[in-house]
Each structure stands twice: as C-alpha cells, then as structure tokens.
Amino acid sequence: MPDANALRAAVRDVPDFPKPGIIFKDITPILADGELFQTSIRLLAETARDASIDKVVGIDARGFIFAAAVADRLKAGFIPIRKKGKLPWKTREASYTLEYGESTVEIHRDAVHPGEKILLIDDLLATGGTAAAAVRLLDTLQAEIVSVSFLIELTFLNGRAKIGPHPTTSVLTY
Ligand code: AMP
C-alpha cells in the first residue's frame, strides 16, 4: 500500500506559478491516481486520531476535495468555508492579508454548533493566513477543533505560528 513517500514523489513542482518566484505544489497527480488519492485520504483521516469527529471543514477550493472524502471516511458531516460571496445563507466572515491586498472567507452561521468536534482540512499550509482565518471562524462558532490538518506544509514559511494553540498536523513537509 502506498505511503507518504509515494505521495511526496507524486507532488509536481511548478516553478513561477501563479507568479514569478512561487513554486506551486501541484497535487493533481495524487488525485488522478486511485491508490494515491486513497492514501492521502487515509493519512489525513488518521490526523483526527481517535476523536469522534462531528464535522470535517474544508477550505475553498482544493481543501474541499480532501475534506469531503475524509468526512465520508469518518462518517462525519462536511462543511465548506468559501471565498466571500459564494454562500447563500447568513454567514460569518474573516479577512486576512495576502501579499497584495486582502481576502475574505465565510462560513454559514449555523454550520457548526458549540462544542462540536471539528477536523479542519486544507491542501497546503503556506503563510497560514487562510487557515488562521478559517480557525477564527470556527472559534467564533465555539467549535472544538481537534486538528488543523494539511496534506502539505511549507515549513520555511512558518504558517503554523499563525494558527495558534490548535493541534496542527501535515502529511508532507517541505
Ligand atoms: P496561505 O494562506 O499563505 O497559507 O496559503 C494557503 C492557500 O494558498 C492554500 O489554500 C493553498 O492551496 C494555496 N497555496 C499557497 N501557496 C501554495 C503553493 N506554493 N503551492 C500550492 N498552493 C499554494
């Protein structure tokens, strides 16, 4: 059965995408391979340890791919955190700074109930701005965040420092 090393070998580095100086970690070769995709879901699901997770929260958009499959595996619900303007019902929002400008993410106000056990998933942790905003939303809704889990972490950007006291785990580190 493939392991984390097989996942690492499948991640494709794309230099200068989406702009000069960025090395984009392309995870589509993992998604395209049935065994590797299953391995990525298994390893992400294991980051929830033995906690019985009520809901898996995914971050727009690649986070959805992993979070929805992990939710199915854990028999948990799935909750999307989306870029501003996409969710139809009443939302809470959190903004964060990007290299140029600002971005805002939203969650439905009734998506998580106080005390529910949450596994938060995104494909990649870079500077941590996106994940920190997602964590703020979940904190506002009084969720119990069991783990903030990523397939890939770019450790040299120290994004986990922004996530605060919540347990943070990644399957692959660079
Ligand atoms: P950040 O807020 O800086 O942690 O950025 C995280 C978000 O941007 C994630 O949702 C990633 O999908 C995306 N991202 C940032 N840097 C990269 C990269 N080098 N390769 C692929 N995706 C990236």
Backbone and ligand atoms as CSV (ligand in chain L), in Angstrom:
chain,resi,resn,atom,element,x,y,z
A,1,MET,N,N,0.844,-1.202,0.000
A,1,MET,CA,C,0.000,0.000,0.000
A,1,MET,C,C,0.888,1.264,0.000
A,2,PRO,N,N,0.606,2.242,-0.857
A,2,PRO,CA,C,1.453,3.436,-0.917
A,2,PRO,C,C,1.470,4.175,0.420
A,3,ASP,N,N,2.577,4.871,0.675
A,3,ASP,CA,C,2.687,5.631,1.916
A,3,ASP,C,C,2.998,7.094,1.592
A,4,ALA,N,N,3.378,7.838,2.633
A,4,ALA,CA,C,3.622,9.273,2.446
A,4,ALA,C,C,4.734,9.523,1.426
A,5,ASN,N,N,5.726,8.626,1.375
A,5,ASN,CA,C,6.816,8.820,0.409
A,5,ASN,C,C,6.302,8.744,-1.029
A,6,ALA,N,N,5.332,7.863,-1.248
A,6,ALA,CA,C,4.758,7.759,-2.588
A,6,ALA,C,C,3.990,9.042,-2.933
A,7,LEU,N,N,3.337,9.614,-1.927
A,7,LEU,CA,C,2.637,10.881,-2.175
A,7,LEU,C,C,3.647,11.973,-2.538
A,8,ARG,N,N,4.728,12.006,-1.753
A,8,ARG,CA,C,5.761,13.027,-1.987
A,8,ARG,C,C,6.301,12.935,-3.418
A,9,ALA,N,N,6.516,11.706,-3.857
A,9,ALA,CA,C,7.072,11.506,-5.200
A,9,ALA,C,C,6.101,11.968,-6.286
A,10,ALA,N,N,4.818,12.001,-5.944
A,10,ALA,CA,C,3.817,12.363,-6.961
A,10,ALA,C,C,3.541,13.862,-7.025
A,11,VAL,N,N,3.892,14.606,-5.969
A,11,VAL,CA,C,3.635,16.053,-5.986
A,11,VAL,C,C,4.527,16.695,-7.056
A,12,ARG,N,N,3.910,17.498,-7.901
A,12,ARG,CA,C,4.658,18.114,-9.013
A,12,ARG,C,C,4.960,19.570,-8.680
A,13,ASP,N,N,6.225,19.929,-8.725
A,13,ASP,CA,C,6.630,21.325,-8.514
A,13,ASP,C,C,6.500,22.094,-9.820
A,14,VAL,N,N,5.731,23.170,-9.788
A,14,VAL,CA,C,5.584,24.008,-10.979
A,14,VAL,C,C,6.160,25.390,-10.666
A,15,PRO,N,N,7.368,25.673,-11.191
A,15,PRO,CA,C,8.001,26.958,-10.886
A,15,PRO,C,C,7.261,28.129,-11.527
A,16,ASP,N,N,7.274,29.242,-10.821
A,16,ASP,CA,C,6.735,30.513,-11.337
A,16,ASP,C,C,5.242,30.451,-11.654
A,17,PHE,N,N,4.500,29.679,-10.884
A,17,PHE,CA,C,3.036,29.672,-10.996
A,17,PHE,C,C,2.451,29.939,-9.617
A,18,PRO,N,N,1.441,30.795,-9.461
A,18,PRO,CA,C,0.808,31.629,-10.498
A,18,PRO,C,C,1.576,32.899,-10.816
A,19,LYS,N,N,2.723,33.121,-10.123
A,19,LYS,CA,C,3.530,34.293,-10.496
A,19,LYS,C,C,4.995,33.993,-10.240
A,20,PRO,N,N,5.880,34.807,-10.788
A,20,PRO,CA,C,7.311,34.540,-10.668
A,20,PRO,C,C,7.752,34.373,-9.213
A,21,GLY,N,N,8.599,33.396,-8.959
A,21,GLY,CA,C,9.153,33.201,-7.627
A,21,GLY,C,C,8.401,32.178,-6.789
A,22,ILE,N,N,7.158,31.845,-7.145
A,22,ILE,CA,C,6.378,30.848,-6.404
A,22,ILE,C,C,6.613,29.478,-7.029
A,23,ILE,N,N,6.904,28.494,-6.178
A,23,ILE,CA,C,6.934,27.105,-6.671
A,23,ILE,C,C,5.627,26.462,-6.243
A,24,PHE,N,N,4.750,26.263,-7.202
A,24,PHE,CA,C,3.417,25.742,-6.908
A,24,PHE,C,C,3.483,24.236,-6.724
A,25,LYS,N,N,2.916,23.770,-5.613
A,25,LYS,CA,C,2.859,22.327,-5.347
A,25,LYS,C,C,1.571,21.777,-5.967
A,26,ASP,N,N,1.707,21.107,-7.084
A,26,ASP,CA,C,0.548,20.600,-7.826
A,26,ASP,C,C,0.187,19.210,-7.319
A,27,ILE,N,N,-1.005,19.107,-6.730
A,27,ILE,CA,C,-1.421,17.813,-6.152
A,27,ILE,C,C,-2.311,17.010,-7.105
A,28,THR,N,N,-2.537,17.526,-8.305
A,28,THR,CA,C,-3.444,16.795,-9.205
A,28,THR,C,C,-2.931,15.404,-9.586
A,29,PRO,N,N,-1.598,15.151,-9.640
A,29,PRO,CA,C,-1.179,13.763,-9.908
A,29,PRO,C,C,-1.598,12.792,-8.798
A,30,ILE,N,N,-1.724,13.286,-7.560
A,30,ILE,CA,C,-2.225,12.427,-6.472
A,30,ILE,C,C,-3.705,12.128,-6.694
A,31,LEU,N,N,-4.450,13.164,-7.044
A,31,LEU,CA,C,-5.892,12.982,-7.242
A,31,LEU,C,C,-6.180,12.022,-8.391
A,32,ALA,N,N,-5.313,12.045,-9.394
A,32,ALA,CA,C,-5.564,11.260,-10.612
A,32,ALA,C,C,-5.250,9.774,-10.451
A,33,ASP,N,N,-4.601,9.419,-9.324
A,33,ASP,CA,C,-4.192,8.028,-9.101
A,33,ASP,C,C,-5.038,7.461,-7.953
A,34,GLY,N,N,-5.834,6.470,-8.253
A,34,GLY,CA,C,-6.772,5.938,-7.256
A,34,GLY,C,C,-6.114,5.541,-5.946
A,35,GLU,N,N,-4.978,4.830,-6.037
A,35,GLU,CA,C,-4.307,4.374,-4.805
A,35,GLU,C,C,-3.714,5.544,-4.026
A,36,LEU,N,N,-3.110,6.490,-4.751
A,36,LEU,CA,C,-2.504,7.634,-4.058
A,36,LEU,C,C,-3.572,8.524,-3.431
A,37,PHE,N,N,-4.657,8.723,-4.150
A,37,PHE,CA,C,-5.726,9.551,-3.595
A,37,PHE,C,C,-6.257,8.901,-2.314
A,38,GLN,N,N,-6.471,7.588,-2.379
A,38,GLN,CA,C,-6.962,6.879,-1.196
A,38,GLN,C,C,-5.966,6.992,-0.036
A,39,THR,N,N,-4.676,6.904,-0.359
A,39,THR,CA,C,-3.654,7.036,0.679
A,39,THR,C,C,-3.698,8.428,1.315
A,40,SER,N,N,-3.844,9.450,0.474
A,40,SER,CA,C,-3.887,10.814,1.028
A,40,SER,C,C,-5.080,10.972,1.964
A,41,ILE,N,N,-6.199,10.381,1.612
A,41,ILE,CA,C,-7.404,10.497,2.454
A,41,ILE,C,C,-7.207,9.720,3.764
A,42,ARG,N,N,-6.603,8.530,3.645
A,42,ARG,CA,C,-6.369,7.726,4.861
A,42,ARG,C,C,-5.446,8.468,5.825
A,43,LEU,N,N,-4.360,9.023,5.301
A,43,LEU,CA,C,-3.397,9.694,6.186
A,43,LEU,C,C,-3.992,10.970,6.787
A,44,LEU,N,N,-4.797,11.681,6.015
A,44,LEU,CA,C,-5.453,12.867,6.584
A,44,LEU,C,C,-6.480,12.465,7.640
A,45,ALA,N,N,-7.214,11.400,7.384
A,45,ALA,CA,C,-8.223,10.937,8.356
A,45,ALA,C,C,-7.559,10.514,9.666
A,46,GLU,N,N,-6.359,9.936,9.556
A,46,GLU,CA,C,-5.648,9.490,10.771
A,46,GLU,C,C,-5.238,10.668,11.660
A,47,THR,N,N,-5.167,11.872,11.101
A,47,THR,CA,C,-4.793,13.019,11.937
A,47,THR,C,C,-5.882,13.359,12.944
A,48,ALA,N,N,-7.068,12.804,12.762
A,48,ALA,CA,C,-8.146,13.031,13.736
A,48,ALA,C,C,-7.976,12.121,14.947
A,49,ARG,N,N,-6.945,11.294,14.904
A,49,ARG,CA,C,-6.680,10.316,15.964
A,49,ARG,C,C,-7.969,9.567,16.325
A,50,ASP,N,N,-8.214,9.332,17.598
A,50,ASP,CA,C,-9.393,8.543,17.951
A,50,ASP,C,C,-10.616,9.397,18.263
A,51,ALA,N,N,-10.473,10.712,18.049
A,51,ALA,CA,C,-11.606,11.580,18.364
A,51,ALA,C,C,-12.780,11.238,17.454
A,52,SER,N,N,-13.997,11.289,18.001
A,52,SER,CA,C,-15.117,11.074,17.091
A,52,SER,C,C,-15.517,12.450,16.537
A,53,ILE,N,N,-15.171,12.644,15.272
A,53,ILE,CA,C,-15.341,13.945,14.618
A,53,ILE,C,C,-16.799,14.115,14.186
A,54,ASP,N,N,-17.379,15.260,14.536
A,54,ASP,CA,C,-18.745,15.557,14.088
A,54,ASP,C,C,-18.750,16.074,12.656
A,55,LYS,N,N,-17.794,16.986,12.363
A,55,LYS,CA,C,-17.790,17.614,11.046
A,55,LYS,C,C,-16.369,17.862,10.561
A,56,VAL,N,N,-16.170,17.601,9.284
A,56,VAL,CA,C,-14.902,17.940,8.653
A,56,VAL,C,C,-15.136,19.224,7.856
A,57,VAL,N,N,-14.297,20.213,8.115
A,57,VAL,CA,C,-14.432,21.511,7.454
A,57,VAL,C,C,-13.337,21.633,6.404
A,58,GLY,N,N,-13.720,21.974,5.168
A,58,GLY,CA,C,-12.753,22.134,4.078
A,58,GLY,C,C,-12.688,23.583,3.633
A,59,ILE,N,N,-11.483,23.990,3.210
A,59,ILE,CA,C,-11.286,25.370,2.758
A,59,ILE,C,C,-11.278,25.416,1.235
A,60,ASP,N,N,-12.046,26.341,0.686
A,60,ASP,CA,C,-12.177,26.638,-0.739
A,60,ASP,C,C,-10.796,26.762,-1.404
A,61,ALA,N,N,-10.465,26.085,-2.476
A,61,ALA,CA,C,-11.280,25.098,-3.160
A,61,ALA,C,C,-10.633,23.706,-3.082
A,62,ARG,N,N,-9.292,23.620,-3.109
A,62,ARG,CA,C,-8.690,22.279,-3.094
A,62,ARG,C,C,-8.935,21.566,-1.769
A,63,GLY,N,N,-9.140,22.333,-0.693
A,63,GLY,CA,C,-9.449,21.710,0.590
A,63,GLY,C,C,-10.727,20.888,0.529
A,64,PHE,N,N,-11.684,21.315,-0.324
A,64,PHE,CA,C,-12.959,20.587,-0.431
A,64,PHE,C,C,-12.736,19.150,-0.878
A,65,ILE,N,N,-11.804,18.977,-1.812
A,65,ILE,CA,C,-11.593,17.652,-2.422
A,65,ILE,C,C,-11.205,16.651,-1.335
A,66,PHE,N,N,-10.285,17.076,-0.463
A,66,PHE,CA,C,-9.792,16.178,0.581
A,66,PHE,C,C,-10.788,16.083,1.740
A,67,ALA,N,N,-11.321,17.234,2.135
A,67,ALA,CA,C,-12.193,17.248,3.322
A,67,ALA,C,C,-13.463,16.420,3.097
A,68,ALA,N,N,-14.028,16.502,1.907
A,68,ALA,CA,C,-15.271,15.764,1.653
A,68,ALA,C,C,-15.015,14.252,1.707
A,69,ALA,N,N,-13.896,13.832,1.138
A,69,ALA,CA,C,-13.581,12.390,1.158
A,69,ALA,C,C,-13.252,11.917,2.579
A,70,VAL,N,N,-12.552,12.754,3.347
A,70,VAL,CA,C,-12.242,12.390,4.743
A,70,VAL,C,C,-13.538,12.313,5.557
A,71,ALA,N,N,-14.451,13.250,5.306
A,71,ALA,CA,C,-15.738,13.239,6.026
A,71,ALA,C,C,-16.468,11.920,5.770
A,72,ASP,N,N,-16.451,11.481,4.534
A,72,ASP,CA,C,-17.107,10.220,4.188
A,72,ASP,C,C,-16.467,9.068,4.963
A,73,ARG,N,N,-15.143,9.077,5.005
A,73,ARG,CA,C,-14.413,8.003,5.697
A,73,ARG,C,C,-14.703,7.992,7.196
A,74,LEU,N,N,-14.840,9.190,7.783
A,74,LEU,CA,C,-15.066,9.301,9.237
A,74,LEU,C,C,-16.554,9.271,9.596
A,75,LYS,N,N,-17.400,9.122,8.572
A,75,LYS,CA,C,-18.855,9.181,8.773
A,75,LYS,C,C,-19.261,10.479,9.474
A,76,ALA,N,N,-18.623,11.562,9.061
A,76,ALA,CA,C,-18.888,12.884,9.632
A,76,ALA,C,C,-19.550,13.759,8.580
A,77,GLY,N,N,-20.069,14.901,9.017
A,77,GLY,CA,C,-20.601,15.875,8.063
A,77,GLY,C,C,-19.475,16.634,7.395
A,78,PHE,N,N,-19.820,17.356,6.343
A,78,PHE,CA,C,-18.831,18.194,5.651
A,78,PHE,C,C,-19.331,19.634,5.635
A,79,ILE,N,N,-18.438,20.562,5.963
A,79,ILE,CA,C,-18.778,21.989,5.974
A,79,ILE,C,C,-17.785,22.745,5.095
A,80,PRO,N,N,-18.286,23.548,4.148
A,80,PRO,CA,C,-17.371,24.365,3.337
A,80,PRO,C,C,-17.111,25.735,3.961
A,81,ILE,N,N,-15.844,26.150,3.945
A,81,ILE,CA,C,-15.500,27.556,4.173
A,81,ILE,C,C,-15.159,28.111,2.801
A,82,ARG,N,N,-15.910,29.150,2.381
A,82,ARG,CA,C,-15.806,29.614,0.994
A,82,ARG,C,C,-15.284,31.035,0.906
A,83,LYS,N,N,-14.782,31.361,-0.253
A,83,LYS,CA,C,-14.429,32.751,-0.544
A,83,LYS,C,C,-15.693,33.590,-0.458
A,84,LYS,N,N,-15.535,34.836,-0.072
A,84,LYS,CA,C,-16.677,35.713,0.159
A,84,LYS,C,C,-17.621,35.785,-1.050
A,85,GLY,N,N,-18.918,35.758,-0.732
A,85,GLY,CA,C,-19.926,35.960,-1.774
A,85,GLY,C,C,-20.478,34.691,-2.390
A,86,LYS,N,N,-20.017,33.530,-1.944
A,86,LYS,CA,C,-20.457,32.268,-2.559
A,86,LYS,C,C,-21.521,31.542,-1.738
A,87,LEU,N,N,-21.556,31.768,-0.432
A,87,LEU,CA,C,-22.509,31.029,0.401
A,87,LEU,C,C,-23.848,31.769,0.433
A,88,PRO,N,N,-24.956,31.033,0.283
A,88,PRO,CA,C,-26.246,31.695,0.115
A,88,PRO,C,C,-26.918,32.162,1.412
A,89,TRP,N,N,-26.602,31.545,2.539
A,89,TRP,CA,C,-27.319,31.819,3.795
A,89,TRP,C,C,-26.532,32.842,4.606
A,90,LYS,N,N,-26.985,33.082,5.858
A,90,LYS,CA,C,-26.294,34.055,6.707
A,90,LYS,C,C,-24.921,33.528,7.093
A,91,THR,N,N,-23.934,34.416,7.031
A,91,THR,CA,C,-22.554,33.969,7.240
A,91,THR,C,C,-21.846,34.759,8.330
A,92,ARG,N,N,-20.746,34.184,8.761
A,92,ARG,CA,C,-19.718,34.925,9.496
A,92,ARG,C,C,-18.536,35.021,8.558
A,93,GLU,N,N,-17.780,36.101,8.672
A,93,GLU,CA,C,-16.649,36.240,7.761
A,93,GLU,C,C,-15.372,36.614,8.499
A,94,ALA,N,N,-14.262,36.279,7.901
A,94,ALA,CA,C,-12.946,36.636,8.453
A,94,ALA,C,C,-12.041,37.029,7.295
A,95,SER,N,N,-11.310,38.130,7.493
A,95,SER,CA,C,-10.421,38.618,6.447
A,95,SER,C,C,-8.969,38.370,6.831
A,96,TYR,N,N,-8.130,38.292,5.820
A,96,TYR,CA,C,-6.704,38.106,6.064
A,96,TYR,C,C,-5.919,38.771,4.950
A,97,THR,N,N,-4.690,39.098,5.227
A,97,THR,CA,C,-3.890,39.805,4.224
A,97,THR,C,C,-3.127,38.821,3.352
A,98,LEU,N,N,-3.102,39.146,2.080
A,98,LEU,CA,C,-2.291,38.413,1.118
A,98,LEU,C,C,-1.077,39.279,0.810
A,99,GLU,N,N,-0.206,38.758,-0.035
A,99,GLU,CA,C,0.973,39.541,-0.404
A,99,GLU,C,C,0.554,40.919,-0.948
A,100,TYR,N,N,-0.467,40.904,-1.827
A,100,TYR,CA,C,-1.042,42.166,-2.293
A,100,TYR,C,C,-2.520,42.132,-1.957
A,101,GLY,N,N,-2.944,43.028,-1.059
A,101,GLY,CA,C,-4.368,43.154,-0.758
A,101,GLY,C,C,-4.867,42.225,0.319
A,102,GLU,N,N,-6.160,41.921,0.249
A,102,GLU,CA,C,-6.848,41.230,1.330
A,102,GLU,C,C,-7.808,40.208,0.732
A,103,SER,N,N,-8.116,39.186,1.499
A,103,SER,CA,C,-9.112,38.226,1.060
A,103,SER,C,C,-10.034,37.924,2.236
A,104,THR,N,N,-11.232,37.459,1.923
A,104,THR,CA,C,-12.210,37.181,2.975
A,104,THR,C,C,-12.819,35.804,2.744
A,105,VAL,N,N,-12.953,35.046,3.830
A,105,VAL,CA,C,-13.629,33.745,3.754
A,105,VAL,C,C,-14.866,33.769,4.647
A,106,GLU,N,N,-15.805,32.896,4.331
A,106,GLU,CA,C,-17.076,32.871,5.053
A,106,GLU,C,C,-17.481,31.436,5.398
A,107,ILE,N,N,-18.289,31.364,6.454
A,107,ILE,CA,C,-18.918,30.089,6.829
A,107,ILE,C,C,-20.377,30.384,7.177
A,108,HIS,N,N,-21.248,29.445,6.923
A,108,HIS,CA,C,-22.635,29.638,7.356
A,108,HIS,C,C,-22.697,29.678,8.876
A,109,ARG,N,N,-23.481,30.622,9.381
A,109,ARG,CA,C,-23.561,30.811,10.836
A,109,ARG,C,C,-24.013,29.579,11.597
A,110,ASP,N,N,-24.872,28.784,10.943
A,110,ASP,CA,C,-25.422,27.613,11.638
A,110,ASP,C,C,-24.712,26.317,11.237
A,111,ALA,N,N,-23.514,26.452,10.620
A,111,ALA,CA,C,-22.838,25.259,10.090
A,111,ALA,C,C,-22.277,24.378,11.204
A,112,VAL,N,N,-21.868,25.017,12.296
A,112,VAL,CA,C,-21.240,24.286,13.400
A,112,VAL,C,C,-21.897,24.719,14.699
A,113,HIS,N,N,-22.191,23.758,15.558
A,113,HIS,CA,C,-22.802,24.085,16.857
A,113,HIS,C,C,-21.723,24.088,17.930
A,114,PRO,N,N,-21.926,24.907,18.992
A,114,PRO,CA,C,-20.905,24.982,20.037
A,114,PRO,C,C,-20.526,23.602,20.559
A,115,GLY,N,N,-19.225,23.354,20.680
A,115,GLY,CA,C,-18.744,22.092,21.250
A,115,GLY,C,C,-18.599,20.971,20.256
A,116,GLU,N,N,-19.037,21.163,19.030
A,116,GLU,CA,C,-18.872,20.083,18.047
A,116,GLU,C,C,-17.401,19.864,17.729
A,117,LYS,N,N,-17.064,18.602,17.527
A,117,LYS,CA,C,-15.665,18.250,17.248
A,117,LYS,C,C,-15.386,18.371,15.754
A,118,ILE,N,N,-14.389,19.180,15.454
A,118,ILE,CA,C,-14.120,19.571,14.072
A,118,ILE,C,C,-12.714,19.156,13.663
A,119,LEU,N,N,-12.622,18.645,12.426
A,119,LEU,CA,C,-11.327,18.452,11.770
A,119,LEU,C,C,-11.295,19.436,10.607
A,120,LEU,N,N,-10.352,20.378,10.643
A,120,LEU,CA,C,-10.231,21.397,9.590
A,120,LEU,C,C,-9.150,20.976,8.605
A,121,ILE,N,N,-9.476,20.978,7.319
A,121,ILE,CA,C,-8.537,20.463,6.311
A,121,ILE,C,C,-8.328,21.462,5.171
A,122,ASP,N,N,-7.068,21.630,4.773
A,122,ASP,CA,C,-6.763,22.297,3.509
A,122,ASP,C,C,-5.642,21.519,2.828
A,123,ASP,N,N,-5.454,21.786,1.544
A,123,ASP,CA,C,-4.417,21.017,0.827
A,123,ASP,C,C,-3.026,21.431,1.266
A,124,LEU,N,N,-2.836,22.736,1.532
A,124,LEU,CA,C,-1.467,23.205,1.731
A,124,LEU,C,C,-1.412,24.371,2.710
A,125,LEU,N,N,-0.438,24.311,3.617
A,125,LEU,CA,C,-0.191,25.421,4.549
A,125,LEU,C,C,1.034,26.181,4.059
A,126,ALA,N,N,0.823,27.455,3.688
A,126,ALA,CA,C,1.948,28.299,3.261
A,126,ALA,C,C,2.189,29.337,4.363
A,127,THR,N,N,1.742,30.576,4.177
A,127,THR,CA,C,1.971,31.598,5.217
A,127,THR,C,C,1.007,31.446,6.390
A,128,GLY,N,N,-0.071,30.698,6.203
A,128,GLY,CA,C,-1.005,30.443,7.301
A,128,GLY,C,C,-2.169,31.413,7.383
A,129,GLY,N,N,-2.185,32.431,6.523
A,129,GLY,CA,C,-3.265,33.427,6.585
A,129,GLY,C,C,-4.639,32.807,6.373
A,130,THR,N,N,-4.743,31.937,5.383
A,130,THR,CA,C,-6.036,31.322,5.058
A,130,THR,C,C,-6.518,30.441,6.211
A,131,ALA,N,N,-5.629,29.579,6.682
A,131,ALA,CA,C,-6.019,28.654,7.758
A,131,ALA,C,C,-6.336,29.425,9.043
A,132,ALA,N,N,-5.576,30.481,9.325
A,132,ALA,CA,C,-5.828,31.257,10.545
A,132,ALA,C,C,-7.204,31.905,10.481
A,133,ALA,N,N,-7.590,32.385,9.296
A,133,ALA,CA,C,-8.927,32.983,9.155
A,133,ALA,C,C,-10.003,31.917,9.361
A,134,ALA,N,N,-9.777,30.730,8.817
A,134,ALA,CA,C,-10.735,29.632,8.995
A,134,ALA,C,C,-10.861,29.259,10.472
A,135,VAL,N,N,-9.736,29.233,11.164
A,135,VAL,CA,C,-9.745,28.913,12.597
A,135,VAL,C,C,-10.515,29.986,13.373
A,136,ARG,N,N,-10.340,31.240,12.994
A,136,ARG,CA,C,-11.081,32.315,13.669
A,136,ARG,C,C,-12.583,32.111,13.522
A,137,LEU,N,N,-13.010,31.723,12.323
A,137,LEU,CA,C,-14.445,31.479,12.104
A,137,LEU,C,C,-14.944,30.359,13.011
A,138,LEU,N,N,-14.179,29.287,13.091
A,138,LEU,CA,C,-14.593,28.137,13.906
A,138,LEU,C,C,-14.560,28.493,15.392
A,139,ASP,N,N,-13.586,29.301,15.796
A,139,ASP,CA,C,-13.532,29.760,17.193
A,139,ASP,C,C,-14.763,30.603,17.519
A,140,THR,N,N,-15.170,31.456,16.580
A,140,THR,CA,C,-16.358,32.304,16.792
A,140,THR,C,C,-17.595,31.438,17.014
A,141,LEU,N,N,-17.661,30.311,16.295
A,141,LEU,CA,C,-18.819,29.412,16.432
A,141,LEU,C,C,-18.636,28.427,17.600
A,142,GLN,N,N,-17.570,28.615,18.354
A,142,GLN,CA,C,-17.267,27.789,19.543
A,142,GLN,C,C,-17.112,26.313,19.221
A,143,ALA,N,N,-16.520,26.044,18.071
A,143,ALA,CA,C,-16.216,24.658,17.713
A,143,ALA,C,C,-15.065,24.149,18.574
A,144,GLU,N,N,-15.017,22.817,18.734
A,144,GLU,CA,C,-13.824,22.218,19.349
A,144,GLU,C,C,-12.955,21.688,18.205
A,145,ILE,N,N,-11.866,22.389,17.937
A,145,ILE,CA,C,-11.018,21.998,16.806
A,145,ILE,C,C,-10.067,20.888,17.266
A,146,VAL,N,N,-10.304,19.687,16.750
A,146,VAL,CA,C,-9.474,18.538,17.130
A,146,VAL,C,C,-8.127,18.600,16.428
A,147,SER,N,N,-8.138,18.977,15.157
A,147,SER,CA,C,-6.875,19.112,14.424
A,147,SER,C,C,-7.064,20.016,13.216
A,148,VAL,N,N,-6.030,20.774,12.920
A,148,VAL,CA,C,-5.956,21.528,11.664
A,148,VAL,C,C,-4.952,20.752,10.818
A,149,SER,N,N,-5.427,20.127,9.747
A,149,SER,CA,C,-4.610,19.140,9.036
A,149,SER,C,C,-4.428,19.520,7.567
A,150,PHE,N,N,-3.201,19.337,7.106
A,150,PHE,CA,C,-2.845,19.688,5.728
A,150,PHE,C,C,-2.184,18.499,5.063
A,151,LEU,N,N,-2.372,18.402,3.753
A,151,LEU,CA,C,-1.602,17.401,3.027
A,151,LEU,C,C,-0.137,17.855,2.963
A,152,ILE,N,N,0.064,19.150,2.717
A,152,ILE,CA,C,1.418,19.678,2.529
A,152,ILE,C,C,1.629,20.903,3.412
A,153,GLU,N,N,2.808,20.988,4.035
A,153,GLU,CA,C,3.174,22.184,4.806
A,153,GLU,C,C,4.521,22.704,4.288
A,154,LEU,N,N,4.554,23.985,3.962
A,154,LEU,CA,C,5.822,24.628,3.589
A,154,LEU,C,C,6.401,25.216,4.877
A,155,THR,N,N,7.233,24.430,5.556
A,155,THR,CA,C,7.626,24.789,6.932
A,155,THR,C,C,8.440,26.085,6.986
A,156,PHE,N,N,9.168,26.389,5.895
A,156,PHE,CA,C,10.027,27.579,5.905
A,156,PHE,C,C,9.220,28.875,5.974
A,157,LEU,N,N,7.909,28.799,5.740
A,157,LEU,CA,C,7.064,29.999,5.840
A,157,LEU,C,C,6.451,30.147,7.234
A,158,ASN,N,N,6.653,29.143,8.075
A,158,ASN,CA,C,6.209,29.172,9.477
A,158,ASN,C,C,4.733,29.533,9.649
A,159,GLY,N,N,3.897,29.029,8.760
A,159,GLY,CA,C,2.465,29.325,8.827
A,159,GLY,C,C,1.806,28.826,10.097
A,160,ARG,N,N,2.341,27.749,10.679
A,160,ARG,CA,C,1.648,27.196,11.856
A,160,ARG,C,C,1.682,28.135,13.044
A,161,ALA,N,N,2.634,29.082,13.036
A,161,ALA,CA,C,2.677,30.069,14.131
A,161,ALA,C,C,1.406,30.913,14.157
A,162,LYS,N,N,0.763,31.069,12.995
A,162,LYS,CA,C,-0.456,31.894,12.916
A,162,LYS,C,C,-1.695,31.137,13.385
A,163,ILE,N,N,-1.602,29.814,13.428
A,163,ILE,CA,C,-2.797,29.005,13.710
A,163,ILE,C,C,-3.109,28.958,15.200
A,164,GLY,N,N,-2.143,29.342,16.020
A,164,GLY,CA,C,-2.405,29.444,17.449
A,164,GLY,C,C,-2.304,28.107,18.141
A,165,PRO,N,N,-3.077,27.924,19.206
A,165,PRO,CA,C,-2.864,26.766,20.068
A,165,PRO,C,C,-3.459,25.456,19.540
A,166,HIS,N,N,-4.180,25.494,18.431
A,166,HIS,CA,C,-4.846,24.274,17.970
A,166,HIS,C,C,-3.830,23.279,17.392
A,167,PRO,N,N,-4.017,21.987,17.671
A,167,PRO,CA,C,-3.102,20.981,17.129
A,167,PRO,C,C,-3.053,21.069,15.604
A,168,THR,N,N,-1.846,21.121,15.068
A,168,THR,CA,C,-1.678,21.284,13.624
A,168,THR,C,C,-0.789,20.163,13.107
A,169,THR,N,N,-1.253,19.501,12.025
A,169,THR,CA,C,-0.536,18.342,11.505
A,169,THR,C,C,-0.465,18.420,9.981
A,170,SER,N,N,0.635,17.926,9.423
A,170,SER,CA,C,0.681,17.834,7.967
A,170,SER,C,C,1.264,16.488,7.567
A,171,VAL,N,N,0.786,15.967,6.441
A,171,VAL,CA,C,1.216,14.651,5.968
A,171,VAL,C,C,2.610,14.751,5.349
A,172,LEU,N,N,2.847,15.812,4.575
A,172,LEU,CA,C,4.143,16.011,3.923
A,172,LEU,C,C,4.696,17.381,4.285
A,173,THR,N,N,5.954,17.458,4.652
A,173,THR,CA,C,6.562,18.770,4.926
A,173,THR,C,C,7.702,19.021,3.942
A,174,TYR,N,N,7.834,20.293,3.606
A,174,TYR,CA,C,8.916,20.720,2.705
A,174,TYR,C,C,9.646,21.882,3.358
L,1,AMP,P1,P,-1.525,30.661,2.912
L,1,AMP,O1,O,-2.727,31.455,3.332
L,1,AMP,O2,O,-0.359,31.521,2.533
L,1,AMP,O3,O,-1.161,29.617,3.942
L,1,AMP,O4,O,-1.896,29.936,1.559
L,1,AMP,C1,C,-2.596,28.758,1.591
L,1,AMP,C2,C,-3.517,28.606,0.413
L,1,AMP,O5,O,-2.914,29.006,-0.815
L,1,AMP,C3,C,-3.876,27.143,0.269
L,1,AMP,O6,O,-5.291,27.065,0.108
L,1,AMP,C4,C,-3.120,26.654,-0.934
L,1,AMP,O7,O,-3.981,25.932,-1.773
L,1,AMP,C5,C,-2.605,27.906,-1.655
L,1,AMP,N1,N,-1.143,27.914,-1.842
L,1,AMP,C6,C,-0.259,28.798,-1.294
L,1,AMP,N2,N,0.992,28.563,-1.697
L,1,AMP,C7,C,0.940,27.479,-2.497
L,1,AMP,C8,C,1.940,26.709,-3.222
L,1,AMP,N3,N,3.246,27.017,-3.174
L,1,AMP,N4,N,1.516,25.646,-3.929
L,1,AMP,C9,C,0.193,25.327,-3.976
L,1,AMP,N5,N,-0.778,26.000,-3.334
L,1,AMP,C10,C,-0.423,27.075,-2.607
